[in-house]
């Protein structure tokens, strides 16, 4: 399996609190980007309020489909 490290992202889900600056994730000795928001297969994942952001994203996509 080949992993494209430029496209690979890490999102850390927690029960509150922020990600520590010392927290690092790596794959084969290469550090991965830690993000607070990521969209995968049309579903928006976020550290906070992911369901609200997901619903908003779906609403925007539906509006675009109706207008076009």
Jmol script that loads the backbone (N, CA, C; Angstrom):
load data "model"
ATOM      1  N   UNK A   1       0.845  -1.168   0.000  1.00  0.00           N
ATOM      2  CA  UNK A   1       0.000   0.000   0.000  1.00  0.00           C
ATOM      3  C   UNK A   1       0.893   1.234   0.000  1.00  0.00           C
ATOM      4  N   UNK A   2       0.558   2.189  -0.842  1.00  0.00           N
ATOM      5  CA  UNK A   2       1.258   3.476  -0.866  1.00  0.00           C
ATOM      6  C   UNK A   2       0.416   4.517  -0.161  1.00  0.00           C
ATOM      7  N   UNK A   3       1.044   5.286   0.696  1.00  0.00           N
ATOM      8  CA  UNK A   3       0.353   6.346   1.420  1.00  0.00           C
ATOM      9  C   UNK A   3       0.897   7.679   0.938  1.00  0.00           C
ATOM     10  N   UNK A   4       0.010   8.543   0.461  1.00  0.00           N
ATOM     11  CA  UNK A   4       0.396   9.877   0.037  1.00  0.00           C
ATOM     12  C   UNK A   4       0.383  10.781   1.274  1.00  0.00           C
ATOM     13  N   UNK A   5       1.544  11.078   1.804  1.00  0.00           N
ATOM     14  CA  UNK A   5       1.631  11.856   3.031  1.00  0.00           C
ATOM     15  C   UNK A   5       1.223  13.313   2.838  1.00  0.00           C
ATOM     16  N   UNK A   6       1.255  13.817   1.617  1.00  0.00           N
ATOM     17  CA  UNK A   6       0.812  15.191   1.364  1.00  0.00           C
ATOM     18  C   UNK A   6      -0.703  15.310   1.476  1.00  0.00           C
ATOM     19  N   UNK A   7      -1.419  14.228   1.166  1.00  0.00           N
ATOM     20  CA  UNK A   7      -2.875  14.240   1.247  1.00  0.00           C
ATOM     21  C   UNK A   7      -3.384  13.695   2.577  1.00  0.00           C
ATOM     22  N   UNK A   8      -2.541  13.023   3.329  1.00  0.00           N
ATOM     23  CA  UNK A   8      -2.962  12.407   4.584  1.00  0.00           C
ATOM     24  C   UNK A   8      -3.041  13.445   5.693  1.00  0.00           C
ATOM     25  N   UNK A   9      -4.109  13.386   6.451  1.00  0.00           N
ATOM     26  CA  UNK A   9      -4.331  14.315   7.561  1.00  0.00           C
ATOM     27  C   UNK A   9      -4.753  13.525   8.784  1.00  0.00           C
ATOM     28  N   UNK A  10      -4.553  14.097   9.952  1.00  0.00           N
ATOM     29  CA  UNK A  10      -4.978  13.491  11.215  1.00  0.00           C
ATOM     30  C   UNK A  10      -5.936  14.449  11.889  1.00  0.00           C
ATOM     31  N   UNK A  11      -7.063  13.919  12.347  1.00  0.00           N
ATOM     32  CA  UNK A  11      -7.980  14.713  13.153  1.00  0.00           C
ATOM     33  C   UNK A  11      -8.150  13.955  14.468  1.00  0.00           C
ATOM     34  N   UNK A  12      -7.947  14.653  15.573  1.00  0.00           N
ATOM     35  CA  UNK A  12      -7.990  14.034  16.889  1.00  0.00           C
ATOM     36  C   UNK A  12      -9.299  14.418  17.559  1.00  0.00           C
ATOM     37  N   UNK A  13     -10.120  13.415  17.849  1.00  0.00           N
ATOM     38  CA  UNK A  13     -11.391  13.661  18.521  1.00  0.00           C
ATOM     39  C   UNK A  13     -11.178  13.511  20.020  1.00  0.00           C
ATOM     40  N   UNK A  14     -11.630  14.508  20.765  1.00  0.00           N
ATOM     41  CA  UNK A  14     -11.483  14.493  22.214  1.00  0.00           C
ATOM     42  C   UNK A  14     -12.796  14.914  22.860  1.00  0.00           C
ATOM     43  N   UNK A  15     -12.910  14.611  24.133  1.00  0.00           N
ATOM     44  CA  UNK A  15     -14.062  15.056  24.923  1.00  0.00           C
ATOM     45  C   UNK A  15     -13.720  16.392  25.551  1.00  0.00           C
ATOM     46  N   UNK A  16     -13.572  17.399  24.727  1.00  0.00           N
ATOM     47  CA  UNK A  16     -13.219  18.730  25.220  1.00  0.00           C
ATOM     48  C   UNK A  16     -11.709  18.924  25.242  1.00  0.00           C
ATOM     49  N   UNK A  17     -11.319  20.148  25.367  1.00  0.00           N
ATOM     50  CA  UNK A  17      -9.890  20.471  25.398  1.00  0.00           C
ATOM     51  C   UNK A  17      -9.311  20.603  24.008  1.00  0.00           C
ATOM     52  N   UNK A  18      -8.155  21.198  23.957  1.00  0.00           N
ATOM     53  CA  UNK A  18      -7.487  21.402  22.675  1.00  0.00           C
ATOM     54  C   UNK A  18      -6.331  20.421  22.538  1.00  0.00           C
ATOM     55  N   UNK A  19      -5.831  20.298  21.346  1.00  0.00           N
ATOM     56  CA  UNK A  19      -4.703  19.415  21.088  1.00  0.00           C
ATOM     57  C   UNK A  19      -3.447  20.069  21.641  1.00  0.00           C
ATOM     58  N   UNK A  20      -2.664  19.305  22.358  1.00  0.00           N
ATOM     59  CA  UNK A  20      -1.422  19.827  22.927  1.00  0.00           C
ATOM     60  C   UNK A  20      -0.414  20.100  21.814  1.00  0.00           C
ATOM     61  N   UNK A  21       0.375  21.133  21.973  1.00  0.00           N
ATOM     62  CA  UNK A  21       1.392  21.461  20.976  1.00  0.00           C
ATOM     63  C   UNK A  21       2.445  20.370  20.869  1.00  0.00           C
ATOM     64  N   UNK A  22       2.585  19.589  21.919  1.00  0.00           N
ATOM     65  CA  UNK A  22       3.583  18.526  21.918  1.00  0.00           C
ATOM     66  C   UNK A  22       3.081  17.249  21.252  1.00  0.00           C
ATOM     67  N   UNK A  23       1.789  17.178  20.953  1.00  0.00           N
ATOM     68  CA  UNK A  23       1.235  15.976  20.320  1.00  0.00           C
ATOM     69  C   UNK A  23       1.637  15.924  18.858  1.00  0.00           C
ATOM     70  N   UNK A  24       2.238  14.825  18.469  1.00  0.00           N
ATOM     71  CA  UNK A  24       2.697  14.640  17.089  1.00  0.00           C
ATOM     72  C   UNK A  24       2.261  13.272  16.606  1.00  0.00           C
ATOM     73  N   UNK A  25       1.912  13.167  15.350  1.00  0.00           N
ATOM     74  CA  UNK A  25       1.548  11.907  14.724  1.00  0.00           C
ATOM     75  C   UNK A  25       2.480  11.704  13.534  1.00  0.00           C
ATOM     76  N   UNK A  26       2.958  10.484  13.374  1.00  0.00           N
ATOM     77  CA  UNK A  26       3.861  10.230  12.249  1.00  0.00           C
ATOM     78  C   UNK A  26       3.573   8.873  11.621  1.00  0.00           C
ATOM     79  N   UNK A  27       4.021   8.734  10.399  1.00  0.00           N
ATOM     80  CA  UNK A  27       3.927   7.500   9.648  1.00  0.00           C
ATOM     81  C   UNK A  27       5.273   7.286   8.980  1.00  0.00           C
ATOM     82  N   UNK A  28       5.919   6.191   9.310  1.00  0.00           N
ATOM     83  CA  UNK A  28       7.255   5.882   8.775  1.00  0.00           C
ATOM     84  C   UNK A  28       8.200   7.065   8.965  1.00  0.00           C
ATOM     85  N   UNK A  29       8.257   7.577  10.165  1.00  0.00           N
ATOM     86  CA  UNK A  29       9.164   8.668  10.559  1.00  0.00           C
ATOM     87  C   UNK A  29       8.888   9.998   9.865  1.00  0.00           C
ATOM     88  N   UNK A  30       7.732  10.150   9.233  1.00  0.00           N
ATOM     89  CA  UNK A  30       7.336  11.423   8.622  1.00  0.00           C
ATOM     90  C   UNK A  30       6.135  11.953   9.397  1.00  0.00           C
ATOM     91  N   UNK A  31       6.174  13.224   9.773  1.00  0.00           N
ATOM     92  CA  UNK A  31       5.091  13.815  10.548  1.00  0.00           C
ATOM     93  C   UNK A  31       3.886  14.115   9.664  1.00  0.00           C
ATOM     94  N   UNK A  32       2.708  13.865  10.209  1.00  0.00           N
ATOM     95  CA  UNK A  32       1.450  14.131   9.513  1.00  0.00           C
ATOM     96  C   UNK A  32       0.841  15.423  10.042  1.00  0.00           C
ATOM     97  N   UNK A  33       0.085  16.090   9.187  1.00  0.00           N
ATOM     98  CA  UNK A  33      -0.600  17.319   9.588  1.00  0.00           C
ATOM     99  C   UNK A  33      -1.799  16.986  10.467  1.00  0.00           C
ATOM    100  N   UNK A  34      -1.913  17.706  11.578  1.00  0.00           N
ATOM    101  CA  UNK A  34      -3.084  17.572  12.443  1.00  0.00           C
ATOM    102  C   UNK A  34      -4.014  18.718  12.098  1.00  0.00           C
ATOM    103  N   UNK A  35      -5.262  18.404  11.778  1.00  0.00           N
ATOM    104  CA  UNK A  35      -6.236  19.408  11.373  1.00  0.00           C
ATOM    105  C   UNK A  35      -7.438  19.378  12.307  1.00  0.00           C
ATOM    106  N   UNK A  36      -8.195  20.458  12.325  1.00  0.00           N
ATOM    107  CA  UNK A  36      -9.396  20.515  13.157  1.00  0.00           C
ATOM    108  C   UNK A  36     -10.666  20.275  12.334  1.00  0.00           C
ATOM    109  N   UNK A  37     -10.517  20.208  11.003  1.00  0.00           N
ATOM    110  CA  UNK A  37     -11.661  20.013  10.110  1.00  0.00           C
ATOM    111  C   UNK A  37     -11.201  19.173   8.929  1.00  0.00           C
ATOM    112  N   UNK A  38     -12.013  18.198   8.533  1.00  0.00           N
ATOM    113  CA  UNK A  38     -11.671  17.383   7.379  1.00  0.00           C
ATOM    114  C   UNK A  38     -12.953  16.883   6.731  1.00  0.00           C
ATOM    115  N   UNK A  39     -12.975  16.888   5.424  1.00  0.00           N
ATOM    116  CA  UNK A  39     -14.140  16.416   4.685  1.00  0.00           C
ATOM    117  C   UNK A  39     -13.749  15.120   3.976  1.00  0.00           C
ATOM    118  N   UNK A  40     -14.500  14.052   4.257  1.00  0.00           N
ATOM    119  CA  UNK A  40     -14.211  12.738   3.678  1.00  0.00           C
ATOM    120  C   UNK A  40     -15.499  12.156   3.119  1.00  0.00           C
ATOM    121  N   UNK A  41     -15.490  11.847   1.852  1.00  0.00           N
ATOM    122  CA  UNK A  41     -16.661  11.298   1.161  1.00  0.00           C
ATOM    123  C   UNK A  41     -17.909  12.143   1.383  1.00  0.00           C
ATOM    124  N   UNK A  42     -17.730  13.444   1.391  1.00  0.00           N
ATOM    125  CA  UNK A  42     -18.854  14.355   1.531  1.00  0.00           C
ATOM    126  C   UNK A  42     -19.310  14.607   2.951  1.00  0.00           C
ATOM    127  N   UNK A  43     -18.662  13.951   3.909  1.00  0.00           N
ATOM    128  CA  UNK A  43     -19.032  14.144   5.309  1.00  0.00           C
ATOM    129  C   UNK A  43     -17.978  15.010   5.977  1.00  0.00           C
ATOM    130  N   UNK A  44     -18.427  16.070   6.631  1.00  0.00           N
ATOM    131  CA  UNK A  44     -17.520  16.999   7.283  1.00  0.00           C
ATOM    132  C   UNK A  44     -17.281  16.559   8.725  1.00  0.00           C
ATOM    133  N   UNK A  45     -16.025  16.365   9.075  1.00  0.00           N
ATOM    134  CA  UNK A  45     -15.636  16.030  10.437  1.00  0.00           C
ATOM    135  C   UNK A  45     -14.937  17.232  11.044  1.00  0.00           C
ATOM    136  N   UNK A  46     -15.261  17.531  12.277  1.00  0.00           N
ATOM    137  CA  UNK A  46     -14.675  18.665  12.964  1.00  0.00           C
ATOM    138  C   UNK A  46     -14.499  18.310  14.434  1.00  0.00           C
ATOM    139  N   UNK A  47     -13.572  18.991  15.084  1.00  0.00           N
ATOM    140  CA  UNK A  47     -13.356  18.745  16.507  1.00  0.00           C
ATOM    141  C   UNK A  47     -14.572  19.133  17.327  1.00  0.00           C
ATOM    142  N   UNK A  48     -15.242  20.185  16.929  1.00  0.00           N
ATOM    143  CA  UNK A  48     -16.401  20.674  17.661  1.00  0.00           C
ATOM    144  C   UNK A  48     -17.596  20.777  16.726  1.00  0.00           C
ATOM    145  N   UNK A  49     -18.748  20.400  17.211  1.00  0.00           N
ATOM    146  CA  UNK A  49     -20.005  20.565  16.479  1.00  0.00           C
ATOM    147  C   UNK A  49     -19.977  19.909  15.105  1.00  0.00           C
ATOM    148  N   UNK A  50     -19.442  18.706  15.006  1.00  0.00           N
ATOM    149  CA  UNK A  50     -19.308  18.106  13.687  1.00  0.00           C
ATOM    150  C   UNK A  50     -20.655  17.845  13.042  1.00  0.00           C
ATOM    151  N   UNK A  51     -21.674  17.543  13.811  1.00  0.00           N
ATOM    152  CA  UNK A  51     -22.971  17.263  13.202  1.00  0.00           C
ATOM    153  C   UNK A  51     -23.590  18.521  12.618  1.00  0.00           C
ATOM    154  N   UNK A  52     -23.439  19.653  13.295  1.00  0.00           N
ATOM    155  CA  UNK A  52     -23.978  20.910  12.780  1.00  0.00           C
ATOM    156  C   UNK A  52     -23.246  21.303  11.503  1.00  0.00           C
ATOM    157  N   UNK A  53     -21.916  21.199  11.506  1.00  0.00           N
ATOM    158  CA  UNK A  53     -21.154  21.538  10.304  1.00  0.00           C
ATOM    159  C   UNK A  53     -21.495  20.581   9.170  1.00  0.00           C
ATOM    160  N   UNK A  54     -21.701  19.311   9.484  1.00  0.00           N
ATOM    161  CA  UNK A  54     -22.058  18.337   8.456  1.00  0.00           C
ATOM    162  C   UNK A  54     -23.412  18.682   7.852  1.00  0.00           C
ATOM    163  N   UNK A  55     -24.383  19.002   8.693  1.00  0.00           N
ATOM    164  CA  UNK A  55     -25.710  19.376   8.201  1.00  0.00           C
ATOM    165  C   UNK A  55     -25.641  20.637   7.351  1.00  0.00           C
ATOM    166  N   UNK A  56     -24.859  21.617   7.776  1.00  0.00           N
ATOM    167  CA  UNK A  56     -24.698  22.845   6.993  1.00  0.00           C
ATOM    168  C   UNK A  56     -24.066  22.546   5.637  1.00  0.00           C
ATOM    169  N   UNK A  57     -23.064  21.683   5.621  1.00  0.00           N
ATOM    170  CA  UNK A  57     -22.394  21.338   4.363  1.00  0.00           C
ATOM    171  C   UNK A  57     -23.363  20.633   3.418  1.00  0.00           C
ATOM    172  N   UNK A  58     -24.174  19.726   3.941  1.00  0.00           N
ATOM    173  CA  UNK A  58     -25.159  19.039   3.100  1.00  0.00           C
ATOM    174  C   UNK A  58     -26.203  20.011   2.565  1.00  0.00           C
ATOM    175  N   UNK A  59     -26.617  20.958   3.388  1.00  0.00           N
ATOM    176  CA  UNK A  59     -27.592  21.956   2.951  1.00  0.00           C
ATOM    177  C   UNK A  59     -27.015  22.809   1.825  1.00  0.00           C
ATOM    178  N   UNK A  60     -25.752  23.202   1.949  1.00  0.00           N
ATOM    179  CA  UNK A  60     -25.111  23.993   0.886  1.00  0.00           C
ATOM    180  C   UNK A  60     -25.021  23.195  -0.410  1.00  0.00           C
ATOM    181  N   UNK A  61     -24.660  21.906  -0.311  1.00  0.00           N
ATOM    182  CA  UNK A  61     -24.570  21.068  -1.504  1.00  0.00           C
ATOM    183  C   UNK A  61     -25.941  20.896  -2.156  1.00  0.00           C
ATOM    184  N   UNK A  62     -26.980  20.728  -1.358  1.00  0.00           N
ATOM    185  CA  UNK A  62     -28.326  20.575  -1.900  1.00  0.00           C
ATOM    186  C   UNK A  62     -28.773  21.843  -2.601  1.00  0.00           C
ATOM    187  N   UNK A  63     -28.466  22.984  -2.012  1.00  0.00           N
ATOM    188  CA  UNK A  63     -28.829  24.271  -2.614  1.00  0.00           C
ATOM    189  C   UNK A  63     -28.133  24.442  -3.969  1.00  0.00           C
ATOM    190  N   UNK A  64     -26.851  24.073  -4.028  1.00  0.00           N
ATOM    191  CA  UNK A  64     -26.124  24.171  -5.292  1.00  0.00           C
ATOM    192  C   UNK A  64     -26.739  23.257  -6.343  1.00  0.00           C
ATOM    193  N   UNK A  65     -27.146  22.056  -5.945  1.00  0.00           N
ATOM    194  CA  UNK A  65     -27.739  21.113  -6.895  1.00  0.00           C
ATOM    195  C   UNK A  65     -29.071  21.640  -7.434  1.00  0.00           C
ATOM    196  N   UNK A  66     -29.861  22.278  -6.599  1.00  0.00           N
ATOM    197  CA  UNK A  66     -31.156  22.799  -7.030  1.00  0.00           C
ATOM    198  C   UNK A  66     -30.976  23.999  -7.955  1.00  0.00           C
ATOM    199  N   UNK A  67     -30.029  24.858  -7.615  1.00  0.00           N
ATOM    200  CA  UNK A  67     -29.804  26.067  -8.424  1.00  0.00           C
ATOM    201  C   UNK A  67     -29.223  25.730  -9.784  1.00  0.00           C
ATOM    202  N   UNK A  68     -28.314  24.784  -9.830  1.00  0.00           N
ATOM    203  CA  UNK A  68     -27.677  24.417 -11.100  1.00  0.00           C
ATOM    204  C   UNK A  68     -28.570  23.454 -11.798  1.00  0.00           C
TER     205      UNK A  68
END
end "model"
wireframe off; spacefill off
backbone 0.3
color backbone group
